[in-house]
Amino acid sequence: LLKELPEEAQKNSEEKNYILIIEENEFLSLLNHLRNHKCFAIDLETTSPHPMWAEIVGISLCYHPNQAFYIPLGHRIKKYNQLSLEWVLERLKPLLEDSDFKKIGQNIKYEWIVLSRYGIHLNGIYCDTMIASYLLNPTKHNHNLSEIAREYLDRKVMEYEDVVKNGNKLLSFDEVDPERAKEYSCQDADLTLQLSQILIPK
């Protein structure tokens, strides 16, 4: 089962702790941690940048900086066990629809649209880091995660193209190895949470 980081480690560690969730008991333990923290970042990985066409491949969740969790759900590579998409969404739905739990995202409208197509109505949206960046600097040319992470966190991020590129070919995200997907998707959820903690006070 998942364990909390020791409090002192949470305060001081910059080491990334990105975890692949592939067992039911791991997922249920993660759900309990999310309920206890009341605020978390969410990032969907899908088959398309267009939310009306996109199918969910995986979900990243982050409730504490430098620690995030990736749930692979639709990867074609059978290297790891994958939980059933329907089983996971059924158990996530009450949390995602409960406005008492604060949700954070980067361009979270995308998650809102995709999840609505799966019968989940995302409530409790607390911060969209893309919009927060725009409100702070409307003249800025780009408000993507890479750019605002560089500006506010001095971080260079793993880009989407870095993950899906295979030689001269671009893979669909469901063709990406889940371990590789974990590093990318957890990074995005983690940075989004960290950015929200900076941007909201501003």
URGI-V753189 format. One record per pair of residues at least 4 apart in sequence whose ideal C-beta (glycine too) atoms are under 6 Angstrom apart, sorted by sequence separation. I is the first residue (numbers start at 1). J is the second residue. D is the distance in whole Angstrom. If there is no record, write none. Layout:
# URGI-V753189
i	j	d
I	J	D
I	J	D
This chain:
# URGI-V753189
i	j	d
5	9	5
9	13	5
83	87	6
88	92	6
89	93	6
92	96	6
93	97	6
111	115	6
134	138	6
145	149	6
148	152	6
149	153	5
158	162	5
161	165	5
171	175	4
176	180	5
181	185	6
182	186	6
186	190	6
191	195	6
195	199	6
196	200	6
5	10	5
21	26	5
48	53	4
83	88	5
115	120	4
127	132	6
142	147	5
165	170	6
166	171	5
171	176	6
176	181	5
21	27	5
34	40	5
48	54	4
62	68	4
95	101	6
105	111	5
149	155	5
164	170	5
47	54	6
115	122	5
164	171	5
46	54	4
47	55	5
60	68	6
61	69	5
149	157	5
73	82	6
134	143	5
46	56	6
60	70	5
72	82	5
112	122	5
133	143	4
46	57	6
146	157	5
44	56	6
45	57	5
58	70	6
59	71	5
73	85	4
45	58	4
58	71	6
130	143	5
163	176	6
58	72	5
44	59	6
58	73	5
133	148	5
43	60	4
56	73	6
57	74	4
108	125	6
42	61	6
108	128	5
40	61	6
41	62	4
103	124	5
163	184	5
102	124	6
103	125	5
104	126	6
40	63	4
101	124	5
103	126	6
104	127	5
105	128	6
106	129	5
107	130	5
96	120	5
97	121	6
99	123	4
102	126	4
106	130	5
99	124	4
37	63	4
96	122	5
97	123	5
158	184	5
2	29	4
93	120	5
1	29	4
2	30	6
34	63	6
89	118	6
158	187	6
30	69	5
106	145	5
149	191	5
152	195	6
152	198	5
21	69	5
16	66	6
17	67	4
18	68	5
19	69	5
20	70	6
21	71	5
22	80	5
22	81	5
51	110	5
54	114	5
42	103	6
51	113	4
38	101	6
39	102	4
41	104	4
42	105	6
51	114	5
129	192	5
129	195	5
136	202	6
44	111	5
129	196	6
132	199	4
42	111	6
127	196	4
44	114	6
129	199	6
127	200	6
106	192	5
104	192	6
104	193	6
104	196	5
76	174	5
80	178	5
75	174	6
76	175	6
74	174	5
77	177	5
75	178	5
72	178	4
70	182	4
70	185	5
57	173	5
70	186	5
57	174	5
68	186	4
68	189	5
68	190	5
58	181	6
47	172	6
60	185	4
60	186	5
47	174	6
62	189	4
45	173	5
62	190	5
60	189	4
65	194	5
62	193	5
45	185	5
43	185	6
43	188	5
43	189	4
41	189	5
41	192	4
41	193	4
20	182	5
18	182	6
18	186	4
